[in-house]
């Protein structure tokens, strides 16, 4: 599923943690903060990130994926 996360002025950031799982390729959603833009967009703990802003992230490092998320200042999908 596609989740479009938009920052809101009443919340600092997107409200989720991004992490790798030992023995599994890719990046995953960790904690999702209650009342956050991430929760409102439907992100759930354990979701695997396949694309960020239209770019496939397979093989990218954690740092590269974080940079893609931060690339657009107000939203990410």
PyMOL Python script that loads the backbone (N, CA, C, O; Angstrom):
from pymol import cmd

cmd.read_pdbstr("""\
ATOM      1  N   UNK A   1       0.840  -1.185   0.000  1.00  0.00           N
ATOM      2  CA  UNK A   1       0.000   0.000   0.000  1.00  0.00           C
ATOM      3  C   UNK A   1       0.879   1.241   0.000  1.00  0.00           C
ATOM      4  O   UNK A   1       2.008   1.215   0.490  1.00  0.00           O
ATOM      5  N   UNK A   2       0.372   2.283  -0.532  1.00  0.00           N
ATOM      6  CA  UNK A   2       1.088   3.552  -0.572  1.00  0.00           C
ATOM      7  C   UNK A   2       0.635   4.412   0.600  1.00  0.00           C
ATOM      8  O   UNK A   2      -0.562   4.603   0.811  1.00  0.00           O
ATOM      9  N   UNK A   3       1.580   4.921   1.348  1.00  0.00           N
ATOM     10  CA  UNK A   3       1.283   5.826   2.457  1.00  0.00           C
ATOM     11  C   UNK A   3       1.941   7.166   2.169  1.00  0.00           C
ATOM     12  O   UNK A   3       3.144   7.234   1.917  1.00  0.00           O
ATOM     13  N   UNK A   4       1.161   8.213   2.206  1.00  0.00           N
ATOM     14  CA  UNK A   4       1.662   9.570   1.985  1.00  0.00           C
ATOM     15  C   UNK A   4       1.653  10.269   3.340  1.00  0.00           C
ATOM     16  O   UNK A   4       0.590  10.542   3.898  1.00  0.00           O
ATOM     17  N   UNK A   5       2.835  10.554   3.861  1.00  0.00           N
ATOM     18  CA  UNK A   5       2.971  11.158   5.186  1.00  0.00           C
ATOM     19  C   UNK A   5       3.264  12.639   5.022  1.00  0.00           C
ATOM     20  O   UNK A   5       4.215  13.026   4.343  1.00  0.00           O
ATOM     21  N   UNK A   6       2.435  13.463   5.654  1.00  0.00           N
ATOM     22  CA  UNK A   6       2.625  14.922   5.602  1.00  0.00           C
ATOM     23  C   UNK A   6       2.853  15.468   7.000  1.00  0.00           C
ATOM     24  O   UNK A   6       2.137  15.138   7.945  1.00  0.00           O
ATOM     25  N   UNK A   7       3.865  16.307   7.103  1.00  0.00           N
ATOM     26  CA  UNK A   7       4.115  16.963   8.386  1.00  0.00           C
ATOM     27  C   UNK A   7       2.993  17.946   8.686  1.00  0.00           C
ATOM     28  O   UNK A   7       2.391  18.531   7.785  1.00  0.00           O
ATOM     29  N   UNK A   8       2.731  18.111   9.975  1.00  0.00           N
ATOM     30  CA  UNK A   8       1.734  19.081  10.421  1.00  0.00           C
ATOM     31  C   UNK A   8       2.391  19.993  11.451  1.00  0.00           C
ATOM     32  O   UNK A   8       3.311  19.571  12.153  1.00  0.00           O
ATOM     33  N   UNK A   9       1.929  21.239  11.549  1.00  0.00           N
ATOM     34  CA  UNK A   9       2.588  22.181  12.458  1.00  0.00           C
ATOM     35  C   UNK A   9       2.491  21.793  13.934  1.00  0.00           C
ATOM     36  O   UNK A   9       3.286  22.265  14.747  1.00  0.00           O
ATOM     37  N   UNK A  10       1.534  20.946  14.288  1.00  0.00           N
ATOM     38  CA  UNK A  10       1.344  20.586  15.692  1.00  0.00           C
ATOM     39  C   UNK A  10       2.151  19.366  16.122  1.00  0.00           C
ATOM     40  O   UNK A  10       2.034  18.919  17.263  1.00  0.00           O
ATOM     41  N   UNK A  11       2.978  18.816  15.213  1.00  0.00           N
ATOM     42  CA  UNK A  11       3.766  17.625  15.544  1.00  0.00           C
ATOM     43  C   UNK A  11       5.178  17.804  14.995  1.00  0.00           C
ATOM     44  O   UNK A  11       5.353  18.255  13.863  1.00  0.00           O
ATOM     45  N   UNK A  12       6.179  17.456  15.789  1.00  0.00           N
ATOM     46  CA  UNK A  12       7.575  17.591  15.369  1.00  0.00           C
ATOM     47  C   UNK A  12       8.004  16.342  14.600  1.00  0.00           C
ATOM     48  O   UNK A  12       8.151  15.273  15.193  1.00  0.00           O
ATOM     49  N   UNK A  13       8.205  16.462  13.300  1.00  0.00           N
ATOM     50  CA  UNK A  13       8.640  15.339  12.469  1.00  0.00           C
ATOM     51  C   UNK A  13       7.475  14.529  11.939  1.00  0.00           C
ATOM     52  O   UNK A  13       6.332  14.985  11.912  1.00  0.00           O
ATOM     53  N   UNK A  14       7.797  13.299  11.511  1.00  0.00           N
ATOM     54  CA  UNK A  14       6.784  12.401  10.949  1.00  0.00           C
ATOM     55  C   UNK A  14       6.215  11.450  11.992  1.00  0.00           C
ATOM     56  O   UNK A  14       5.087  10.978  11.849  1.00  0.00           O
ATOM     57  N   UNK A  15       6.977  11.165  13.033  1.00  0.00           N
ATOM     58  CA  UNK A  15       6.473  10.310  14.101  1.00  0.00           C
ATOM     59  C   UNK A  15       6.674   8.823  13.899  1.00  0.00           C
ATOM     60  O   UNK A  15       5.826   8.024  14.295  1.00  0.00           O
ATOM     61  N   UNK A  16       7.785   8.441  13.289  1.00  0.00           N
ATOM     62  CA  UNK A  16       8.099   7.016  13.195  1.00  0.00           C
ATOM     63  C   UNK A  16       9.605   6.817  13.218  1.00  0.00           C
ATOM     64  O   UNK A  16      10.375   7.727  12.910  1.00  0.00           O
ATOM     65  N   UNK A  17      10.009   5.607  13.588  1.00  0.00           N
ATOM     66  CA  UNK A  17      11.416   5.216  13.556  1.00  0.00           C
ATOM     67  C   UNK A  17      11.630   4.279  12.387  1.00  0.00           C
ATOM     68  O   UNK A  17      10.781   3.437  12.094  1.00  0.00           O
ATOM     69  N   UNK A  18      12.745   4.420  11.729  1.00  0.00           N
ATOM     70  CA  UNK A  18      13.122   3.572  10.607  1.00  0.00           C
ATOM     71  C   UNK A  18      14.285   2.701  11.057  1.00  0.00           C
ATOM     72  O   UNK A  18      15.238   3.205  11.650  1.00  0.00           O
ATOM     73  N   UNK A  19      14.223   1.392  10.782  1.00  0.00           N
ATOM     74  CA  UNK A  19      15.319   0.525  11.196  1.00  0.00           C
ATOM     75  C   UNK A  19      15.460  -0.670  10.271  1.00  0.00           C
ATOM     76  O   UNK A  19      14.575  -0.964   9.468  1.00  0.00           O
ATOM     77  N   UNK A  20      16.582  -1.347  10.398  1.00  0.00           N
ATOM     78  CA  UNK A  20      16.824  -2.596   9.672  1.00  0.00           C
ATOM     79  C   UNK A  20      16.555  -3.744  10.639  1.00  0.00           C
ATOM     80  O   UNK A  20      16.747  -3.604  11.847  1.00  0.00           O
ATOM     81  N   UNK A  21      16.109  -4.881  10.101  1.00  0.00           N
ATOM     82  CA  UNK A  21      15.890  -6.057  10.933  1.00  0.00           C
ATOM     83  C   UNK A  21      16.990  -7.067  10.644  1.00  0.00           C
ATOM     84  O   UNK A  21      17.283  -7.365   9.486  1.00  0.00           O
ATOM     85  N   UNK A  22      17.586  -7.583  11.689  1.00  0.00           N
ATOM     86  CA  UNK A  22      18.701  -8.525  11.559  1.00  0.00           C
ATOM     87  C   UNK A  22      18.291  -9.721  10.701  1.00  0.00           C
ATOM     88  O   UNK A  22      17.273 -10.367  10.951  1.00  0.00           O
ATOM     89  N   UNK A  23      19.103  -9.998   9.693  1.00  0.00           N
ATOM     90  CA  UNK A  23      18.855 -11.138   8.828  1.00  0.00           C
ATOM     91  C   UNK A  23      17.855 -10.897   7.716  1.00  0.00           C
ATOM     92  O   UNK A  23      17.586 -11.797   6.920  1.00  0.00           O
ATOM     93  N   UNK A  24      17.299  -9.692   7.647  1.00  0.00           N
ATOM     94  CA  UNK A  24      16.338  -9.367   6.591  1.00  0.00           C
ATOM     95  C   UNK A  24      16.849  -8.170   5.799  1.00  0.00           C
ATOM     96  O   UNK A  24      17.380  -7.223   6.380  1.00  0.00           O
ATOM     97  N   UNK A  25      16.694  -8.206   4.481  1.00  0.00           N
ATOM     98  CA  UNK A  25      17.103  -7.038   3.689  1.00  0.00           C
ATOM     99  C   UNK A  25      16.085  -5.908   3.829  1.00  0.00           C
ATOM    100  O   UNK A  25      14.919  -6.149   4.141  1.00  0.00           O
ATOM    101  N   UNK A  26      16.521  -4.703   3.601  1.00  0.00           N
ATOM    102  CA  UNK A  26      15.607  -3.567   3.550  1.00  0.00           C
ATOM    103  C   UNK A  26      15.497  -2.786   4.841  1.00  0.00           C
ATOM    104  O   UNK A  26      16.164  -3.072   5.836  1.00  0.00           O
ATOM    105  N   UNK A  27      14.630  -1.789   4.787  1.00  0.00           N
ATOM    106  CA  UNK A  27      14.360  -0.904   5.916  1.00  0.00           C
ATOM    107  C   UNK A  27      12.903  -1.089   6.333  1.00  0.00           C
ATOM    108  O   UNK A  27      12.026  -1.305   5.497  1.00  0.00           O
ATOM    109  N   UNK A  28      12.664  -1.001   7.633  1.00  0.00           N
ATOM    110  CA  UNK A  28      11.343  -1.268   8.189  1.00  0.00           C
ATOM    111  C   UNK A  28      10.908  -0.134   9.109  1.00  0.00           C
ATOM    112  O   UNK A  28      11.732   0.612   9.639  1.00  0.00           O
ATOM    113  N   UNK A  29       9.596  -0.024   9.285  1.00  0.00           N
ATOM    114  CA  UNK A  29       9.041   0.932  10.236  1.00  0.00           C
ATOM    115  C   UNK A  29       9.152   0.323  11.624  1.00  0.00           C
ATOM    116  O   UNK A  29       8.740  -0.815  11.849  1.00  0.00           O
ATOM    117  N   UNK A  30       9.709   1.085  12.546  1.00  0.00           N
ATOM    118  CA  UNK A  30       9.776   0.660  13.943  1.00  0.00           C
ATOM    119  C   UNK A  30       8.572   1.226  14.673  1.00  0.00           C
ATOM    120  O   UNK A  30       7.429   0.982  14.286  1.00  0.00           O
ATOM    121  N   UNK A  31       8.826   1.968  15.706  1.00  0.00           N
ATOM    122  CA  UNK A  31       7.757   2.571  16.495  1.00  0.00           C
ATOM    123  C   UNK A  31       7.041   3.646  15.685  1.00  0.00           C
ATOM    124  O   UNK A  31       7.673   4.427  14.973  1.00  0.00           O
ATOM    125  N   UNK A  32       5.711   3.677  15.801  1.00  0.00           N
ATOM    126  CA  UNK A  32       4.890   4.737  15.216  1.00  0.00           C
ATOM    127  C   UNK A  32       4.248   5.482  16.382  1.00  0.00           C
ATOM    128  O   UNK A  32       3.531   4.884  17.184  1.00  0.00           O
ATOM    129  N   UNK A  33       4.500   6.771  16.477  1.00  0.00           N
ATOM    130  CA  UNK A  33       3.983   7.567  17.587  1.00  0.00           C
ATOM    131  C   UNK A  33       2.486   7.805  17.455  1.00  0.00           C
ATOM    132  O   UNK A  33       1.981   8.092  16.370  1.00  0.00           O
ATOM    133  N   UNK A  34       1.788   7.681  18.578  1.00  0.00           N
ATOM    134  CA  UNK A  34       0.352   7.952  18.612  1.00  0.00           C
ATOM    135  C   UNK A  34       0.099   9.414  18.265  1.00  0.00           C
ATOM    136  O   UNK A  34       0.804  10.302  18.744  1.00  0.00           O
ATOM    137  N   UNK A  35      -0.898   9.660  17.438  1.00  0.00           N
ATOM    138  CA  UNK A  35      -1.262  11.019  17.057  1.00  0.00           C
ATOM    139  C   UNK A  35      -0.332  11.656  16.040  1.00  0.00           C
ATOM    140  O   UNK A  35      -0.431  12.854  15.772  1.00  0.00           O
ATOM    141  N   UNK A  36       0.563  10.872  15.475  1.00  0.00           N
ATOM    142  CA  UNK A  36       1.559  11.411  14.541  1.00  0.00           C
ATOM    143  C   UNK A  36       1.060  11.408  13.101  1.00  0.00           C
ATOM    144  O   UNK A  36       0.089  10.723  12.780  1.00  0.00           O
ATOM    145  N   UNK A  37       1.726  12.177  12.227  1.00  0.00           N
ATOM    146  CA  UNK A  37       1.413  12.103  10.801  1.00  0.00           C
ATOM    147  C   UNK A  37       1.581  10.683  10.252  1.00  0.00           C
ATOM    148  O   UNK A  37       0.816  10.265   9.384  1.00  0.00           O
ATOM    149  N   UNK A  38       2.566   9.946  10.745  1.00  0.00           N
ATOM    150  CA  UNK A  38       2.773   8.563  10.293  1.00  0.00           C
ATOM    151  C   UNK A  38       1.575   7.686  10.639  1.00  0.00           C
ATOM    152  O   UNK A  38       1.126   6.889   9.815  1.00  0.00           O
ATOM    153  N   UNK A  39       1.059   7.831  11.851  1.00  0.00           N
ATOM    154  CA  UNK A  39      -0.125   7.056  12.251  1.00  0.00           C
ATOM    155  C   UNK A  39      -1.325   7.433  11.386  1.00  0.00           C
ATOM    156  O   UNK A  39      -2.070   6.562  10.937  1.00  0.00           O
ATOM    157  N   UNK A  40      -1.508   8.730  11.153  1.00  0.00           N
ATOM    158  CA  UNK A  40      -2.628   9.197  10.323  1.00  0.00           C
ATOM    159  C   UNK A  40      -2.524   8.677   8.891  1.00  0.00           C
ATOM    160  O   UNK A  40      -3.544   8.465   8.236  1.00  0.00           O
ATOM    161  N   UNK A  41      -1.297   8.469   8.399  1.00  0.00           N
ATOM    162  CA  UNK A  41      -1.089   7.982   7.032  1.00  0.00           C
ATOM    163  C   UNK A  41      -1.236   6.466   6.924  1.00  0.00           C
ATOM    164  O   UNK A  41      -1.261   5.919   5.821  1.00  0.00           O
ATOM    165  N   UNK A  42      -1.335   5.788   8.069  1.00  0.00           N
ATOM    166  CA  UNK A  42      -1.527   4.343   8.042  1.00  0.00           C
ATOM    167  C   UNK A  42      -0.275   3.510   8.181  1.00  0.00           C
ATOM    168  O   UNK A  42      -0.325   2.295   7.989  1.00  0.00           O
ATOM    169  N   UNK A  43       0.865   4.133   8.512  1.00  0.00           N
ATOM    170  CA  UNK A  43       2.082   3.347   8.727  1.00  0.00           C
ATOM    171  C   UNK A  43       1.910   2.484   9.967  1.00  0.00           C
ATOM    172  O   UNK A  43       1.317   2.911  10.958  1.00  0.00           O
ATOM    173  N   UNK A  44       2.439   1.254   9.900  1.00  0.00           N
ATOM    174  CA  UNK A  44       2.354   0.335  11.027  1.00  0.00           C
ATOM    175  C   UNK A  44       3.727  -0.256  11.311  1.00  0.00           C
ATOM    176  O   UNK A  44       4.540  -0.442  10.405  1.00  0.00           O
ATOM    177  N   UNK A  45       3.967  -0.545  12.567  1.00  0.00           N
ATOM    178  CA  UNK A  45       5.225  -1.184  12.972  1.00  0.00           C
ATOM    179  C   UNK A  45       5.422  -2.451  12.147  1.00  0.00           C
ATOM    180  O   UNK A  45       4.502  -3.255  11.995  1.00  0.00           O
ATOM    181  N   UNK A  46       6.625  -2.618  11.619  1.00  0.00           N
ATOM    182  CA  UNK A  46       6.940  -3.807  10.837  1.00  0.00           C
ATOM    183  C   UNK A  46       6.753  -3.638   9.344  1.00  0.00           C
ATOM    184  O   UNK A  46       7.181  -4.497   8.573  1.00  0.00           O
ATOM    185  N   UNK A  47       6.119  -2.545   8.910  1.00  0.00           N
ATOM    186  CA  UNK A  47       5.974  -2.300   7.468  1.00  0.00           C
ATOM    187  C   UNK A  47       7.354  -2.194   6.836  1.00  0.00           C
ATOM    188  O   UNK A  47       8.245  -1.540   7.377  1.00  0.00           O
ATOM    189  N   UNK A  48       7.525  -2.840   5.686  1.00  0.00           N
ATOM    190  CA  UNK A  48       8.786  -2.737   4.950  1.00  0.00           C
ATOM    191  C   UNK A  48       8.674  -1.600   3.950  1.00  0.00           C
ATOM    192  O   UNK A  48       7.682  -1.497   3.228  1.00  0.00           O
ATOM    193  N   UNK A  49       9.683  -0.750   3.906  1.00  0.00           N
ATOM    194  CA  UNK A  49       9.717   0.366   2.972  1.00  0.00           C
ATOM    195  C   UNK A  49      10.271  -0.141   1.643  1.00  0.00           C
ATOM    196  O   UNK A  49      11.377  -0.681   1.595  1.00  0.00           O
ATOM    197  N   UNK A  50       9.509   0.030   0.571  1.00  0.00           N
ATOM    198  CA  UNK A  50       9.948  -0.390  -0.758  1.00  0.00           C
ATOM    199  C   UNK A  50      10.380   0.792  -1.610  1.00  0.00           C
ATOM    200  O   UNK A  50      11.320   0.692  -2.397  1.00  0.00           O
ATOM    201  N   UNK A  51       9.681   1.920  -1.444  1.00  0.00           N
ATOM    202  CA  UNK A  51       9.978   3.137  -2.204  1.00  0.00           C
ATOM    203  C   UNK A  51       9.835   4.345  -1.297  1.00  0.00           C
ATOM    204  O   UNK A  51       9.067   4.336  -0.336  1.00  0.00           O
ATOM    205  N   UNK A  52      10.589   5.382  -1.621  1.00  0.00           N
ATOM    206  CA  UNK A  52      10.440   6.680  -0.963  1.00  0.00           C
ATOM    207  C   UNK A  52      10.382   7.726  -2.056  1.00  0.00           C
ATOM    208  O   UNK A  52      11.313   7.857  -2.851  1.00  0.00           O
ATOM    209  N   UNK A  53       9.296   8.466  -2.094  1.00  0.00           N
ATOM    210  CA  UNK A  53       9.105   9.533  -3.079  1.00  0.00           C
ATOM    211  C   UNK A  53       9.323   9.046  -4.514  1.00  0.00           C
ATOM    212  O   UNK A  53       9.910   9.745  -5.340  1.00  0.00           O
ATOM    213  N   UNK A  54       8.834   7.828  -4.793  1.00  0.00           N
ATOM    214  CA  UNK A  54       8.900   7.285  -6.146  1.00  0.00           C
ATOM    215  C   UNK A  54      10.193   6.586  -6.511  1.00  0.00           C
ATOM    216  O   UNK A  54      10.339   6.122  -7.642  1.00  0.00           O
ATOM    217  N   UNK A  55      11.138   6.499  -5.584  1.00  0.00           N
ATOM    218  CA  UNK A  55      12.430   5.850  -5.843  1.00  0.00           C
ATOM    219  C   UNK A  55      12.507   4.528  -5.083  1.00  0.00           C
ATOM    220  O   UNK A  55      12.330   4.501  -3.865  1.00  0.00           O
ATOM    221  N   UNK A  56      12.770   3.435  -5.795  1.00  0.00           N
ATOM    222  CA  UNK A  56      12.976   2.140  -5.145  1.00  0.00           C
ATOM    223  C   UNK A  56      14.222   2.226  -4.271  1.00  0.00           C
ATOM    224  O   UNK A  56      15.247   2.758  -4.696  1.00  0.00           O
ATOM    225  N   UNK A  57      14.134   1.704  -3.054  1.00  0.00           N
ATOM    226  CA  UNK A  57      15.251   1.840  -2.124  1.00  0.00           C
ATOM    227  C   UNK A  57      15.994   0.521  -1.878  1.00  0.00           C
ATOM    228  O   UNK A  57      16.851   0.449  -0.996  1.00  0.00           O
ATOM    229  N   UNK A  58      15.671  -0.515  -2.649  1.00  0.00           N
ATOM    230  CA  UNK A  58      16.361  -1.802  -2.489  1.00  0.00           C
ATOM    231  C   UNK A  58      17.865  -1.597  -2.638  1.00  0.00           C
ATOM    232  O   UNK A  58      18.324  -0.993  -3.607  1.00  0.00           O
ATOM    233  N   UNK A  59      18.611  -2.094  -1.689  1.00  0.00           N
ATOM    234  CA  UNK A  59      20.064  -1.983  -1.741  1.00  0.00           C
ATOM    235  C   UNK A  59      20.628  -0.690  -1.186  1.00  0.00           C
ATOM    236  O   UNK A  59      21.846  -0.542  -1.096  1.00  0.00           O
ATOM    237  N   UNK A  60      19.764   0.256  -0.811  1.00  0.00           N
ATOM    238  CA  UNK A  60      20.263   1.517  -0.248  1.00  0.00           C
ATOM    239  C   UNK A  60      20.519   1.354   1.249  1.00  0.00           C
ATOM    240  O   UNK A  60      19.871   0.552   1.922  1.00  0.00           O
ATOM    241  N   UNK A  61      21.462   2.118   1.745  1.00  0.00           N
ATOM    242  CA  UNK A  61      21.782   2.086   3.170  1.00  0.00           C
ATOM    243  C   UNK A  61      20.717   2.837   3.962  1.00  0.00           C
ATOM    244  O   UNK A  61      19.901   3.574   3.408  1.00  0.00           O
ATOM    245  N   UNK A  62      20.751   2.627   5.271  1.00  0.00           N
ATOM    246  CA  UNK A  62      19.833   3.341   6.163  1.00  0.00           C
ATOM    247  C   UNK A  62      19.985   4.851   5.969  1.00  0.00           C
ATOM    248  O   UNK A  62      18.997   5.581   5.881  1.00  0.00           O
ATOM    249  N   UNK A  63      21.214   5.296   5.906  1.00  0.00           N
ATOM    250  CA  UNK A  63      21.501   6.726   5.744  1.00  0.00           C
ATOM    251  C   UNK A  63      20.912   7.272   4.441  1.00  0.00           C
ATOM    252  O   UNK A  63      20.375   8.379   4.419  1.00  0.00           O
ATOM    253  N   UNK A  64      21.013   6.499   3.361  1.00  0.00           N
ATOM    254  CA  UNK A  64      20.462   6.931   2.070  1.00  0.00           C
ATOM    255  C   UNK A  64      18.938   7.026   2.118  1.00  0.00           C
ATOM    256  O   UNK A  64      18.354   7.956   1.561  1.00  0.00           O
ATOM    257  N   UNK A  65      18.297   6.068   2.779  1.00  0.00           N
ATOM    258  CA  UNK A  65      16.834   6.076   2.876  1.00  0.00           C
ATOM    259  C   UNK A  65      16.371   7.274   3.705  1.00  0.00           C
ATOM    260  O   UNK A  65      15.409   7.950   3.341  1.00  0.00           O
ATOM    261  N   UNK A  66      17.049   7.532   4.806  1.00  0.00           N
ATOM    262  CA  UNK A  66      16.711   8.699   5.631  1.00  0.00           C
ATOM    263  C   UNK A  66      16.859   9.979   4.812  1.00  0.00           C
ATOM    264  O   UNK A  66      16.013  10.868   4.901  1.00  0.00           O
ATOM    265  N   UNK A  67      17.913  10.081   4.024  1.00  0.00           N
ATOM    266  CA  UNK A  67      18.123  11.266   3.176  1.00  0.00           C
ATOM    267  C   UNK A  67      16.981  11.422   2.174  1.00  0.00           C
ATOM    268  O   UNK A  67      16.541  12.541   1.914  1.00  0.00           O
ATOM    269  N   UNK A  68      16.493  10.311   1.605  1.00  0.00           N
ATOM    270  CA  UNK A  68      15.362  10.388   0.666  1.00  0.00           C
ATOM    271  C   UNK A  68      14.102  10.895   1.363  1.00  0.00           C
ATOM    272  O   UNK A  68      13.356  11.698   0.801  1.00  0.00           O
ATOM    273  N   UNK A  69      13.867  10.421   2.591  1.00  0.00           N
ATOM    274  CA  UNK A  69      12.689  10.862   3.342  1.00  0.00           C
ATOM    275  C   UNK A  69      12.773  12.356   3.612  1.00  0.00           C
ATOM    276  O   UNK A  69      11.765  13.058   3.533  1.00  0.00           O
ATOM    277  N   UNK A  70      13.958  12.846   3.926  1.00  0.00           N
ATOM    278  CA  UNK A  70      14.145  14.264   4.248  1.00  0.00           C
ATOM    279  C   UNK A  70      14.241  15.150   3.010  1.00  0.00           C
ATOM    280  O   UNK A  70      14.254  16.376   3.126  1.00  0.00           O
ATOM    281  N   UNK A  71      14.309  14.541   1.829  1.00  0.00           N
ATOM    282  CA  UNK A  71      14.503  15.283   0.582  1.00  0.00           C
ATOM    283  C   UNK A  71      13.401  16.310   0.334  1.00  0.00           C
ATOM    284  O   UNK A  71      13.667  17.422  -0.123  1.00  0.00           O
ATOM    285  N   UNK A  72      12.177  15.932   0.635  1.00  0.00           N
ATOM    286  CA  UNK A  72      11.048  16.857   0.480  1.00  0.00           C
ATOM    287  C   UNK A  72      10.666  17.328   1.875  1.00  0.00           C
ATOM    288  O   UNK A  72      10.259  16.511   2.701  1.00  0.00           O
ATOM    289  N   UNK A  73      10.785  18.619   2.161  1.00  0.00           N
ATOM    290  CA  UNK A  73      10.662  19.109   3.525  1.00  0.00           C
ATOM    291  C   UNK A  73       9.307  18.911   4.207  1.00  0.00           C
ATOM    292  O   UNK A  73       9.265  18.804   5.433  1.00  0.00           O
ATOM    293  N   UNK A  74       8.215  18.859   3.474  1.00  0.00           N
ATOM    294  CA  UNK A  74       6.910  18.792   4.134  1.00  0.00           C
ATOM    295  C   UNK A  74       6.185  17.478   4.040  1.00  0.00           C
ATOM    296  O   UNK A  74       5.202  17.267   4.750  1.00  0.00           O
ATOM    297  N   UNK A  75       6.647  16.571   3.168  1.00  0.00           N
ATOM    298  CA  UNK A  75       5.931  15.306   3.018  1.00  0.00           C
ATOM    299  C   UNK A  75       6.839  14.233   2.439  1.00  0.00           C
ATOM    300  O   UNK A  75       7.922  14.512   1.924  1.00  0.00           O
ATOM    301  N   UNK A  76       6.366  13.003   2.538  1.00  0.00           N
ATOM    302  CA  UNK A  76       7.068  11.855   1.949  1.00  0.00           C
ATOM    303  C   UNK A  76       6.035  10.806   1.595  1.00  0.00           C
ATOM    304  O   UNK A  76       5.020  10.655   2.275  1.00  0.00           O
ATOM    305  N   UNK A  77       6.314  10.076   0.507  1.00  0.00           N
ATOM    306  CA  UNK A  77       5.401   8.981   0.158  1.00  0.00           C
ATOM    307  C   UNK A  77       6.184   7.789  -0.335  1.00  0.00           C
ATOM    308  O   UNK A  77       5.595   6.763  -0.678  1.00  0.00           O
TER     309      UNK A  77
END
""", "prot")
cmd.dss("prot")
cmd.show_as("cartoon", "prot")
cmd.util.cbc("prot")
cmd.orient("prot")
